[in-house]
Amino acid sequence: MPAYVVSMMSIHDPKTYKKYTDRTPPIVKQYGSCSVTPGEVVLFHAAAGGVGTLAGQWLKSKGMRAIGTAGEPEKCKIAKANGFEEVIDYRSEDVVARVIDLTNGQGVAAVYDSVGKDTIMGSLDCLKTFGTLVNFGQSSGVPDQFRIATTVRSKSHDESAF
């Protein structure tokens, strides 16, 4: 099966924007930061926002199992209506525990995190071994608690790779 890639890019040139929007959303490219394959599970923070709703529709159309996060029941409904198979209300649920439960202890192949400081450490905990974290925004602030050593810690939910 082909791998599809979600990668964020900024388009400032109107001609380039028209070229991409005529064929495919500007968020999607055939190369870039993270390949996801049909059937894989991904987590997308801020799933009810503009980028999140677009990503939910695209991920679903490409056969990915998308889990989203949103901050209230109404936003969870919006995300669900836009392609997310599961949506976690981060104000009332433990996101990491729920993701691990939804993936039968495996974690997700990729996390798309535009929130930053408030979510980055939990995003790492949601990843399966050798998963990818794509940080493309910092709406809650710069994730200053992130240290490279954090990425090499043992994952209690997936020890099979070691």
C-alpha positions in Angstrom: 0.0 0.0 0.0 1.2 3.5 -0.6 2.3 5.7 2.3 0.7 9.1 2.6 2.4 12.0 4.2 1.0 14.8 6.3 3.3 17.8 6.4 2.6 21.3 7.4 3.8 24.1 5.1 3.3 27.8 4.9 2.2 29.1 1.5 2.6 32.9 1.0 2.6 33.1 -2.8 -0.9 33.3 -4.2 0.0 31.3 -7.3 1.4 28.5 -5.3 -1.6 28.5 -3.0 -3.9 28.2 -6.0 -1.9 25.4 -7.4 -2.2 23.4 -4.2 -5.8 24.2 -3.4 -6.9 23.2 -6.9 -5.6 19.7 -6.3 -5.1 19.0 -2.7 -5.2 20.8 0.7 -2.0 22.7 1.4 -1.5 20.6 4.5 -0.9 17.5 2.4 2.2 16.7 0.4 3.6 13.5 -1.1 6.9 13.9 0.9 7.8 15.5 4.1 7.9 15.0 7.8 6.0 11.8 8.5 4.6 9.0 6.4 1.4 7.3 7.6 0.0 4.2 6.0 -3.7 3.2 5.7 -4.7 1.4 8.8 -2.3 3.2 11.1 -3.5 5.1 14.1 -2.6 8.8 14.5 -3.4 11.4 17.2 -4.3 15.0 16.2 -4.5 17.7 18.9 -7.0 20.6 18.4 -9.1 18.4 16.1 -12.0 20.8 16.0 -9.9 23.7 14.7 -9.4 24.7 11.1 -6.4 22.5 10.5 -7.8 19.7 12.6 -11.1 19.5 10.7 -9.2 19.4 7.4 -6.8 16.8 8.6 -9.6 14.6 10.0 -11.3 14.5 6.7 -8.1 13.8 4.8 -6.9 11.1 7.2 -10.2 9.3 7.0 -10.3 9.5 3.2 -6.8 7.9 3.1 -7.8 5.1 5.5 -6.0 6.2 8.6 -7.6 5.7 12.0 -7.6 9.2 13.5 -8.0 10.0 17.1 -8.6 13.7 17.9 -8.5 15.9 21.0 -10.8 18.8 21.8 -11.6 20.8 24.8 -15.4 20.5 25.2 -18.3 18.3 24.2 -19.4 20.6 21.4 -15.9 20.7 19.9 -15.7 16.9 20.2 -18.8 16.6 18.1 -17.3 18.9 15.4 -14.2 16.8 15.2 -16.2 13.6 15.1 -18.3 15.0 12.2 -15.1 15.8 10.3 -13.6 12.3 10.2 -12.1 11.5 13.6 -13.0 8.0 14.6 -12.5 8.8 18.3 -12.4 12.2 20.0 -11.0 12.7 23.5 -12.2 15.6 25.6 -8.9 16.6 27.2 -10.7 18.6 29.9 -12.5 15.6 31.3 -10.4 12.6 30.2 -6.8 11.5 30.6 -5.6 11.7 27.0 -2.6 9.4 27.4 -4.6 6.7 29.2 -7.4 6.9 26.6 -5.0 6.7 23.6 -3.2 3.7 25.1 -6.6 2.1 25.7 -7.8 2.8 22.2 -4.7 1.4 20.7 -4.7 -1.8 22.8 -1.5 -0.7 24.6 0.5 0.0 21.4 0.4 3.8 21.1 0.0 5.8 17.9 2.2 5.9 14.8 2.2 9.7 14.8 1.0 12.6 16.9 0.3 16.0 15.2 0.6 18.6 17.9 -0.1 22.3 17.3 -0.7 23.1 21.0 2.9 22.8 22.4 3.7 23.3 26.0 0.4 21.9 27.4 0.5 18.7 25.3 4.1 17.9 24.3 5.0 15.5 27.1 1.7 13.6 26.8 2.2 13.5 23.0 5.4 11.7 23.6 3.7 9.2 25.9 1.1 8.4 23.3 3.6 7.3 20.6 4.3 3.7 19.9 8.0 2.7 19.8 9.6 4.5 16.8 6.5 6.7 16.4 6.8 10.3 15.1 5.9 13.5 16.9 5.1 16.4 14.5 5.0 19.7 16.3 3.7 22.4 14.1 2.6 25.1 16.5 2.8 26.3 20.0 -0.6 27.9 20.9 -0.1 27.1 24.6 3.5 28.3 24.6 7.0 27.0 23.8 7.4 23.4 25.2 10.4 24.2 27.4 10.0 21.0 29.4 11.0 18.9 26.4 14.5 17.4 26.6 16.1 15.0 24.0 16.7 12.4 26.8 12.9 12.2 27.1 12.7 10.5 23.8 14.8 7.6 24.8 13.0 6.6 27.9 11.4 3.2 28.0 7.8 3.0 27.1 5.8 0.9 29.5 3.0 0.3 27.0 5.3 -1.2 24.3 8.4 -3.0 25.5 8.4 -5.5 22.5 10.9 -3.5 20.5 13.7 -3.8 23.1 
